[in-house]
Amino acid sequence: MLSRPVERLRERFDVAIVGGGITGIWVAREAASRGLKVALVDRGDFGAETSAATTKYIHGGIRYLEQYDFGVVRESLRERRILALGAPHLVEQTKFIMPAWRWSKPGAPILGAGMALYDLLSYDRNREAPSSLRIPHPRWMSKKKLLKSVPWLEPSGLLGAFAYHDTLNVHPERLLLAYAKSAEAAGAVLVNHCRADAFVVDHRGEQLVVEGIRATDLLNGESIEVHAGVIVNAAGPWIDSVLATLGRDAGVGVDRSKGVHVLTRPIGGGTVRDAVFARAKSGRHVIVSPWMGKSFIGPTDTPMGGEEIRADRDDVRSILDTVNSTMGRSERPLTADDVELTTVGVRPLIKAPGSEGTYTASRRHELYHHVKQGIENVWTIGGGKWTTARATAEEMVDELFRHELKRLREVKTNSRRGAAFGTFAWARDAGPYLADAGRELVEAGLSTKSAEIVARLYGTEYVDILHLVLGDRRLAEALPSGDIAAQVVFAVSSEGARTLSDIIDRRLIAGTVGRVDRESLEWVARFAAPLLGWDASRAEREVSREDARRRAADFSRTA
Ligand SMILES: Cc1cc2nc3c(=O)[nH]c(=O)nc-3n(C[C@H](O)[C@H](O)[C@H](O)COP(=O)(O)OP(=O)(O)OC[C@H]3O[C@@H](n4cnc5c(N)ncnc54)[C@H](O)[C@@H]3O)c2cc1C
């Protein structure tokens, strides 16, 4: 249960973490389960920034082979297996189709060599995996078979395709939440909507001895000092801004790259079940994923200047042009009118000398120990991927026990074999559990659609939703997305949600499957307001504010 225990931030901690994206959350989970007393603050909601804007894959990153980044690919493939076994209800094996046309660059023989290498690097992929999570070897598909599976592809010059498997992160927002709950269950104090403004510093000559962070609770404006033996800066793309408050060069450089996806009507009319790695003649590629009955397409990868994060018409055009140029004439090209939603995130990439742009920049992570710059008790985590956050956290906590926290006793645990909070069982086929949970929810009055959402996205916590519904039948009322009112109640009472966006975008699925209209916002506010202590006029203001925020973020309204 995430309770937002803001008062507890005044206790003394071994580790204080800035940033509750997937990196910070995993550090909190790893550190707390290894016996450390941990606090984490995020200026927004957990996982609301980059970690919610991904392509939704826990993957090896086959395209990084083109950059000879074998280390990143191997680590990612190892982590793909670990995360899949730890949360089988929230991950799914997905077949990827990589078509090869006569004009494709790289051509079919090189793609084939890449496939073989990818397969080799994932040599342990099926160790302890149940049948539902087993990953087969890649194989070549003839043109005829390919067009049967993916009829929308441009047939002219098409040779066939390689088919390989990676793992779908069904709902990254809720999987991150599951890790946050694991961290809290292990004793970590996690507080969202709490911004780190500065460090608490003792100046000793040239040395800056950091003793904590100064933070502001953004829900009431109160200042809080969080004291800790060591600070981990896990602010993703903004690690440099956090360090800037020290007023000294901390030796960290970040390249920010904007990544946009669009959610559209399903290409091919909803019959295509596989993800397609569509590489156009221009050399750009997008991944077209079937998701919730629609097509989720992206990402873009463009260097970012300022701090405004917003998808614009150029981003959307670039995605649509890329995918349209891989479609046959029989398929109606996508237009901006087909776009129901955009997501946008900023990749935190490590600034590397000689890098030729963000698209080819490495996705590796880096741990910075700032003692070299005369700053004591601060570490920064740069770069990385959603997929590799656990490994990064493991390495980070090893370093803390080697340096600042070496006098503390470590509890021996192994997150490589740990189930995420709410998982039915480690390394087990989730199918039978999901079927049983779904049946129980339908018997309690939920529609099949709602029951499927609750069973899959809440895992064992479906029981909490069920009890809410059994206690008050009105809580089975549903939005068009299939989300039910009990989820709203649970989001506020047990999952740390404090704003309408926290509820809609990261606890429910409503905000991720299409536009959310004012009526839906009012519906959510109706159930959330009494729990959040909002009177009618406050609820009205919150609805208006959230409606305006969503309209401003809607690319179709940008000039
Ligand atoms: C378009 C796109 C697609 C991607 N697809 C994939 C994919 O399919 N698979 C994959 O493995 N990876 C993918 N990635 C990479 C992955 O999303 C990122 O590597 C990962 O989410 C980074 O997590 P993070 O915690 O480091 O950063 P973030 O998620 O950005 O978290 C940083 C947090 O720090 C907080 N913060 C910042 N400043 C402060 C402050 N002063 N005080 C308190 N809090 C602060 C922010 O609010 C934020 O929540 C993708 C990235 C992008 C952009």
The ligand as a Tripos MOL2 file, in Angstrom:
@<TRIPOS>MOLECULE
LIG
   53    58     1     0     0
SMALL
NO_CHARGES

@<TRIPOS>ATOM
      1 C1         10.2380    7.3860  -26.3100 C.3       1 LIG1
      2 C2         10.9600    6.4560  -25.3960 C.ar      1 LIG1
      3 C3         10.7800    5.0710  -25.5440 C.ar      1 LIG1
      4 C4         11.4460    4.2020  -24.6840 C.ar      1 LIG1
      5 N1         11.1910    2.8710  -24.7930 N.ar      1 LIG1
      6 C5         11.7890    2.0100  -23.9510 C.ar      1 LIG1
      7 C6         11.4510    0.6370  -23.9960 C.ar      1 LIG1
      8 O1         10.5780    0.1890  -24.7510 O.2       1 LIG1
      9 N2         12.1090   -0.1770  -23.1400 N.ar      1 LIG1
     10 C7         13.0600    0.2820  -22.2820 C.ar      1 LIG1
     11 O2         13.6540   -0.5240  -21.5640 O.2       1 LIG1
     12 N3         13.3750    1.5850  -22.1800 N.ar      1 LIG1
     13 C8         12.7460    2.4650  -22.9970 C.ar      1 LIG1
     14 N4         13.0200    3.8010  -22.9150 N.ar      1 LIG1
     15 C9         13.9850    4.2720  -21.9210 C.3       1 LIG1
     16 C10        13.3520    4.3790  -20.5420 C.3       1 LIG1
     17 O3         12.0570    4.8870  -20.6180 O.3       1 LIG1
     18 C11        14.1860    5.2820  -19.6480 C.3       1 LIG1
     19 O4         15.5180    4.8620  -19.6710 O.3       1 LIG1
     20 C12        13.6960    5.2370  -18.2030 C.3       1 LIG1
     21 O5         12.3090    5.4060  -18.1150 O.3       1 LIG1
     22 C13        14.3910    6.3370  -17.4090 C.3       1 LIG1
     23 O6         13.9060    6.2780  -16.1110 O.3       1 LIG1
     24 P1         14.4220    7.3000  -15.0310 P.3       1 LIG1
     25 O7         13.8590    6.8830  -13.7390 O.co2     1 LIG1
     26 O8         15.9050    7.3730  -15.1150 O.co2     1 LIG1
     27 O9         13.8530    8.7070  -15.5060 O.3       1 LIG1
     28 P2         12.3730    9.3070  -15.3160 P.3       1 LIG1
     29 O10        11.3320    8.2930  -15.5470 O.co2     1 LIG1
     30 O11        12.3060   10.5500  -16.1230 O.co2     1 LIG1
     31 O12        12.3390    9.6520  -13.7840 O.3       1 LIG1
     32 C14        13.0110   10.7490  -13.2310 C.3       1 LIG1
     33 C15        12.1430   11.3170  -12.1480 C.3       1 LIG1
     34 O13        12.8620   12.3370  -11.4640 O.3       1 LIG1
     35 C16        11.9290   13.2850  -11.0240 C.3       1 LIG1
     36 N5         12.6280   14.5250  -10.6950 N.ar      1 LIG1
     37 C17        13.3410   15.3380  -11.5170 C.ar      1 LIG1
     38 N6         13.8140   16.3930  -10.8280 N.ar      1 LIG1
     39 C18        13.3920   16.2430   -9.5430 C.ar      1 LIG1
     40 C19        13.5470   17.0220   -8.3540 C.ar      1 LIG1
     41 N7         14.2130   18.1670   -8.3400 N.pl3     1 LIG1
     42 N8         12.9690   16.5690   -7.2090 N.ar      1 LIG1
     43 C20        12.2650   15.4020   -7.1870 C.ar      1 LIG1
     44 N9         12.0840   14.6470   -8.3020 N.ar      1 LIG1
     45 C21        12.6450   15.0560   -9.4510 C.ar      1 LIG1
     46 C22        10.9450   13.4060  -12.1780 C.3       1 LIG1
     47 O14         9.6910   13.9000  -11.7370 O.3       1 LIG1
     48 C23        10.8740   11.9700  -12.6940 C.3       1 LIG1
     49 O15         9.7420   11.2740  -12.2080 O.3       1 LIG1
     50 C24        12.3380    4.7090  -23.7230 C.ar      1 LIG1
     51 C25        12.5060    6.0850  -23.5700 C.ar      1 LIG1
     52 C26        11.7920    6.9540  -24.3860 C.ar      1 LIG1
     53 C27        11.9210    8.4240  -24.1810 C.3       1 LIG1
@<TRIPOS>BOND
     1     1     2 1
     2     2     3 ar
     3     2    52 ar
     4     3     4 ar
     5     4     5 ar
     6     4    50 ar
     7     5     6 ar
     8     6     7 ar
     9     6    13 1
    10     7     8 2
    11     7     9 ar
    12     9    10 ar
    13    10    11 2
    14    10    12 ar
    15    12    13 ar
    16    13    14 ar
    17    14    15 1
    18    14    50 ar
    19    15    16 1
    20    16    17 1
    21    16    18 1
    22    18    19 1
    23    18    20 1
    24    20    21 1
    25    20    22 1
    26    22    23 1
    27    23    24 1
    28    24    25 2
    29    24    26 1
    30    24    27 1
    31    27    28 1
    32    28    29 2
    33    28    30 1
    34    28    31 1
    35    31    32 1
    36    32    33 1
    37    33    34 1
    38    33    48 1
    39    34    35 1
    40    35    36 1
    41    35    46 1
    42    36    37 ar
    43    36    45 ar
    44    37    38 ar
    45    38    39 ar
    46    39    40 ar
    47    39    45 ar
    48    40    41 1
    49    40    42 ar
    50    42    43 ar
    51    43    44 ar
    52    44    45 ar
    53    46    47 1
    54    46    48 1
    55    48    49 1
    56    50    51 ar
    57    51    52 ar
    58    52    53 1
@<TRIPOS>SUBSTRUCTURE
     1 LIG1         1 GROUP 0 **** ****
